[in-house]
Amino acid sequence: MGQSMLPDLNEIAVFTRVVQAGSFTRAARELGMPKSTVSRKVSELEARLGAQLLRRTTRKLSVTDVGAAYYERCARIVADLDEADRTVTQMQDGPRGLLRITAPLHFGWIGGVVAEYLRDHPEASVEVVCTDRVVDLVAEGFDVALRFGAPSDTSLVARRLGALPRYLVAAPVYLARRGAPRAPADLAGHDVLVSAGARAGEPPGARWVLHRGARREEVRVTPRATANNLEVLHRIVLAGVGIGVLPAMRCELDVREGRLSRVLDEWSPADVPLHVVYPGTRHLSPKVRVFVDLVRERLGPALRGRRAGGAGAGRSSA
């Protein structure tokens, strides 16, 4: 079929309104068009179809049998288009439909934010997928992500929420066996457990950079084990194999309950930034915009409080 034979939705909408109005004059008034334009649109539609749809007389407008059959289908099309427009308008009024979120494993804070979002927006639903894998938001159909580390995909919008502190930790059984390091340089003689993933913030080449106020020391270490998953690394540290670096949100409960001990607690690795990330788009949907605003409102102050309060800043939900 050539391009000239493709349906013209404008012609269809005008024809449908003429039939519903019962006259060209009334249809033109309802459509806000000149009567001549309305008449021309219907004539062009009949010419394209090669069929007479309306009978015109000076006093009366009637629909042919072919026109009646065509109108029945066109009326459904126009109604569907009107419904589509209403749906978009309604969805722009506030969060509606499914919001798909990806977040790091064991990031328990997200649960409270999701609950508040659902409570405030009864027409919205949420799917949360927790993984330490870097998800392709567009390819996998996700709306928003929470991610540690520096953003690398420039096609995504990243809003910084804050940063999470990290601690040097070890199991008491390891420290009883090997002794506790007294200075950063002592780490070179210890069994250390290293995160292999850039998302954990570790510099390449098994270097640990530690900070104490304005002071900075870099220590080269020889890993006893490496892991690209924080859950695995956490379990190895708990087993007493060596000293590791873990985010405070993962290990502060273990520290308070004695399963782990802080090592060189005056020194710490650099904090890990946390971002809320979503695909860049000219028209951000309300469901994404409202959730992003809520995350920034709730998690930003919590992260700042955790930085100020350290390991004693309340029970972790992670």
C-alpha positions as CSV (number, residue, x, y, z in Angstrom):
1,M,0.0,0.0,0.0
2,G,1.4,3.4,-1.0
3,Q,1.8,6.2,1.5
4,S,-1.2,8.0,0.0
5,M,-3.5,5.1,1.0
6,L,-2.4,5.2,4.7
7,P,-5.2,6.2,7.1
8,D,-5.3,9.9,8.1
9,L,-6.4,10.1,11.7
10,N,-7.3,13.8,11.3
11,E,-9.7,12.9,8.5
12,I,-11.1,10.1,10.5
13,A,-11.7,12.3,13.6
14,V,-13.4,15.0,11.4
15,F,-15.6,12.5,9.7
16,T,-16.6,10.9,13.0
17,R,-17.5,14.3,14.5
18,V,-19.6,15.2,11.4
19,V,-21.6,12.0,11.8
20,Q,-22.1,12.6,15.5
21,A,-23.0,16.3,15.0
22,G,-25.4,15.6,12.1
23,S,-24.1,18.6,10.1
24,F,-21.0,20.2,8.8
25,T,-21.8,23.5,10.4
26,R,-22.2,22.0,13.9
27,A,-19.1,19.8,13.5
28,A,-17.1,22.8,12.4
29,R,-18.2,24.7,15.5
30,E,-17.3,21.9,17.9
31,L,-14.0,21.3,16.2
32,G,-13.1,25.0,16.0
33,M,-12.5,24.7,12.3
34,P,-13.9,26.6,9.3
35,K,-16.8,24.7,7.7
36,S,-14.9,24.6,4.4
37,T,-12.0,22.7,6.1
38,V,-14.4,20.2,7.6
39,S,-16.0,19.6,4.2
40,R,-12.7,19.3,2.5
41,K,-11.4,16.8,5.0
42,V,-14.4,14.5,4.5
43,S,-14.1,14.8,0.7
44,E,-10.4,13.9,0.9
45,L,-11.3,10.9,3.0
46,E,-13.9,9.7,0.5
47,A,-11.4,10.2,-2.4
48,R,-8.8,8.2,-0.6
49,L,-11.2,5.4,0.2
50,G,-12.9,5.6,-3.2
51,A,-16.3,5.5,-1.6
52,Q,-19.1,7.9,-0.7
53,L,-19.6,8.1,3.0
54,L,-22.1,10.9,3.3
55,R,-25.0,12.1,1.2
56,R,-25.2,15.9,1.1
57,T,-28.3,17.9,0.2
58,T,-29.1,21.5,1.0
59,R,-31.3,20.5,3.8
60,K,-30.1,17.1,5.0
61,L,-26.9,15.1,5.8
62,S,-27.2,11.4,5.8
63,V,-24.8,8.5,6.1
64,T,-24.5,5.8,3.4
65,D,-24.4,2.1,4.2
66,V,-20.6,2.1,3.6
67,G,-20.3,5.3,5.7
68,A,-22.2,3.7,8.6
69,A,-20.0,0.6,8.6
70,Y,-16.9,2.9,8.4
71,Y,-18.2,5.2,11.1
72,E,-18.8,2.3,13.5
73,R,-15.1,1.4,13.4
74,C,-13.8,5.0,13.3
75,A,-15.9,5.9,16.4
76,R,-14.0,3.1,18.4
77,I,-10.7,4.4,17.1
78,V,-11.5,8.0,18.1
79,A,-12.8,6.8,21.5
80,D,-9.6,4.9,22.1
81,L,-7.5,7.9,21.2
82,D,-9.5,10.1,23.6
83,E,-9.0,7.5,26.3
84,A,-5.2,7.4,25.6
85,D,-5.1,11.1,26.0
86,R,-7.0,11.0,29.3
87,T,-4.7,8.2,30.5
88,V,-1.5,10.3,29.8
89,T,-3.1,13.4,31.4
90,Q,-4.1,11.4,34.5
91,M,-0.7,9.8,34.8
92,Q,1.0,13.2,34.7
93,D,-1.2,14.3,37.6
94,G,0.6,12.0,40.1
95,P,2.4,8.7,40.5
96,R,0.5,5.8,38.9
97,G,1.5,2.4,37.6
98,L,4.6,0.2,38.3
99,L,7.9,1.8,39.4
100,R,10.8,-0.6,39.0
101,I,13.8,0.1,41.3
102,T,17.2,-1.6,41.6
103,A,19.3,-1.2,44.7
104,P,22.4,-2.8,46.3
105,L,22.1,-6.0,48.2
106,H,21.2,-5.6,51.8
107,F,20.3,-1.9,51.4
108,G,17.5,-2.1,53.9
109,W,16.9,1.7,54.0
110,I,15.1,1.5,50.7
111,G,12.2,-0.4,52.4
112,G,11.1,2.5,54.5
113,V,11.2,4.9,51.5
114,V,9.2,2.5,49.3
115,A,6.6,2.0,52.1
116,E,6.1,5.8,52.4
117,Y,5.8,6.1,48.6
118,L,3.2,3.4,48.4
119,R,1.3,4.8,51.4
120,D,1.1,8.2,49.9
121,H,0.3,7.1,46.3
122,P,-2.3,4.4,46.3
123,E,-2.4,4.1,42.5
124,A,1.3,3.3,42.3
125,S,3.0,-0.1,42.7
126,V,6.7,-0.9,43.1
127,E,9.1,-3.7,42.2
128,V,12.4,-3.7,44.0
129,V,15.3,-5.8,42.7
130,C,18.4,-5.8,45.0
131,T,21.7,-6.8,43.4
132,D,25.3,-5.8,43.4
133,R,25.3,-6.1,39.6
134,V,25.3,-2.9,37.6
135,V,21.9,-3.1,35.9
136,D,21.3,-1.6,32.5
137,L,18.3,0.5,33.4
138,V,17.0,1.1,29.8
139,A,17.7,-2.4,28.4
140,E,16.2,-4.1,31.5
141,G,13.2,-1.8,31.9
142,F,14.1,-0.2,35.3
143,D,13.0,3.3,36.2
144,V,15.5,4.2,38.9
145,A,18.6,2.8,40.7
146,L,20.5,3.4,43.9
147,R,24.2,3.0,43.3
148,F,27.4,3.3,45.3
149,G,30.5,4.9,43.7
150,A,31.0,7.5,41.0
151,P,28.6,7.4,38.1
152,S,30.1,6.1,34.9
153,D,27.2,6.2,32.4
154,T,26.8,9.7,31.1
155,S,23.4,8.9,29.5
156,L,22.0,8.6,33.1
157,V,21.1,11.4,35.5
158,A,22.8,10.9,38.9
159,R,21.8,12.8,42.0
160,R,24.2,12.5,44.9
161,L,22.5,11.5,48.2
162,G,25.5,11.6,50.4
163,A,28.3,9.1,51.3
164,L,28.6,6.1,53.5
165,P,31.6,5.6,55.8
166,R,33.7,2.5,55.6
167,Y,35.6,0.7,58.4
168,L,38.7,-1.5,58.7
169,V,37.4,-4.5,60.6
170,A,38.4,-7.9,61.7
171,A,37.0,-10.8,63.8
172,P,38.3,-10.8,67.4
173,V,39.7,-14.4,66.8
174,Y,41.9,-13.0,64.1
175,L,43.2,-10.1,66.2
176,A,43.8,-12.5,69.2
177,R,45.9,-14.7,66.8
178,R,47.8,-12.0,64.9
179,G,47.6,-8.9,67.1
180,A,46.1,-5.6,66.1
181,P,48.0,-3.2,63.8
182,R,49.0,0.0,65.6
183,A,49.7,2.1,62.5
184,P,48.6,1.9,58.8
185,A,52.0,0.7,57.8
186,D,51.5,-2.5,59.9
187,L,48.7,-3.6,57.5
188,A,51.4,-4.7,55.1
189,G,52.3,-7.6,57.4
190,H,48.7,-8.8,57.9
191,D,46.3,-11.0,56.0
192,V,44.0,-8.6,54.2
193,L,40.7,-9.2,52.4
194,V,40.1,-7.0,49.4
195,S,37.1,-6.1,47.4
196,A,37.8,-6.7,43.7
197,G,35.0,-4.5,42.4
198,A,35.5,-0.9,41.5
199,R,32.0,-0.2,43.0
200,A,33.4,-0.9,46.5
201,G,35.7,2.1,46.0
202,E,39.0,0.2,46.3
203,P,41.9,1.7,44.3
204,P,43.5,-0.8,41.8
205,G,46.7,-2.6,42.7
206,A,45.8,-3.6,46.2
207,R,46.4,-0.2,47.7
208,W,44.5,1.0,50.7
209,V,44.3,4.8,51.2
210,L,43.4,5.7,54.8
211,H,42.5,9.1,56.2
212,R,42.7,10.6,59.7
213,G,41.5,14.1,59.6
214,A,43.7,15.9,57.1
215,R,46.3,13.2,57.1
216,R,46.4,10.6,54.3
217,E,48.4,7.4,54.2
218,E,48.7,4.9,51.3
219,V,49.5,1.3,52.2
220,R,50.3,-1.5,49.7
221,V,48.8,-4.8,50.9
222,T,49.0,-8.3,49.7
223,P,45.5,-9.8,49.6
224,R,44.9,-13.1,51.2
225,A,41.6,-13.2,49.4
226,T,39.7,-11.0,47.0
227,A,36.0,-11.0,46.2
228,N,33.8,-9.0,43.9
229,N,30.8,-9.3,46.2
230,L,30.4,-7.6,49.6
231,E,28.3,-10.4,51.0
232,V,31.1,-12.9,50.3
233,L,33.8,-10.5,51.7
234,H,31.7,-9.9,54.8
235,R,31.4,-13.6,55.6
236,I,35.2,-14.1,55.1
237,V,36.0,-11.3,57.5
238,L,33.5,-12.7,60.1
239,A,35.2,-16.1,59.8
240,G,38.4,-14.6,61.2
241,V,40.6,-15.0,58.1
242,G,41.9,-11.4,58.0
243,I,41.3,-7.7,58.0
244,G,38.8,-6.2,55.5
245,V,37.2,-2.9,54.5
246,L,33.4,-2.9,54.8
247,P,30.8,-0.2,54.5
248,A,29.5,0.9,57.9
249,M,26.0,0.0,57.0
250,R,27.0,-3.7,56.6
251,C,29.2,-4.1,59.7
252,E,28.3,-1.7,62.4
253,L,25.8,-4.1,64.0
254,D,28.5,-6.8,64.1
255,V,30.9,-4.3,65.7
256,R,28.3,-3.4,68.4
257,E,27.5,-7.0,69.2
258,G,31.2,-8.1,69.3
259,R,31.4,-10.3,66.1
260,L,33.8,-7.8,64.5
261,S,36.2,-5.2,65.9
262,R,37.3,-1.9,64.4
263,V,40.9,-1.8,63.4
264,L,42.9,1.4,63.5
265,D,39.6,3.1,64.3
266,E,41.1,6.6,64.1
267,W,41.9,5.8,60.4
268,S,39.3,5.1,57.7
269,P,39.1,4.5,54.0
270,A,37.4,7.2,51.9
271,D,33.6,7.3,52.2
272,V,31.6,5.7,49.3
273,P,29.2,8.1,47.6
274,L,25.6,7.0,47.0
275,H,23.6,8.3,44.1
276,V,20.0,7.9,42.9
277,V,20.2,7.3,39.1
278,Y,17.6,7.3,36.4
279,P,17.6,7.6,32.6
280,G,17.8,11.1,31.2
281,T,14.6,12.2,29.6
282,R,13.0,15.5,28.7
283,H,9.7,14.6,30.4
284,L,10.3,12.8,33.7
285,S,7.2,10.8,34.7
286,P,5.6,11.7,38.0
287,K,6.2,8.3,39.4
288,V,10.0,8.7,39.0
289,R,10.2,12.4,39.9
290,V,8.2,11.9,43.1
291,F,10.2,8.8,44.2
292,V,13.6,10.6,43.5
293,D,12.5,13.6,45.5
294,L,11.4,11.3,48.4
295,V,14.7,9.4,48.3
296,R,16.7,12.6,48.4
297,E,14.5,14.0,51.2
298,R,14.7,10.9,53.4
299,L,18.2,9.3,52.7
300,G,20.2,12.5,52.4
301,P,19.8,13.6,56.1
302,A,20.2,10.0,57.2
303,L,23.5,9.6,55.5
304,R,24.7,12.9,56.9
305,G,23.7,11.8,60.4
306,R,25.5,8.5,59.9
307,R,28.7,10.2,58.9
308,A,28.5,12.4,62.0
309,G,27.5,9.7,64.4
310,G,29.7,6.9,63.2
311,A,29.1,3.3,64.3
312,G,27.0,4.3,67.2
313,A,24.5,6.2,65.1
314,G,21.6,3.8,65.6
315,R,20.8,0.3,64.6
316,S,21.4,-0.5,60.9
317,S,18.5,-1.8,58.8
318,A,20.8,-2.9,56.1
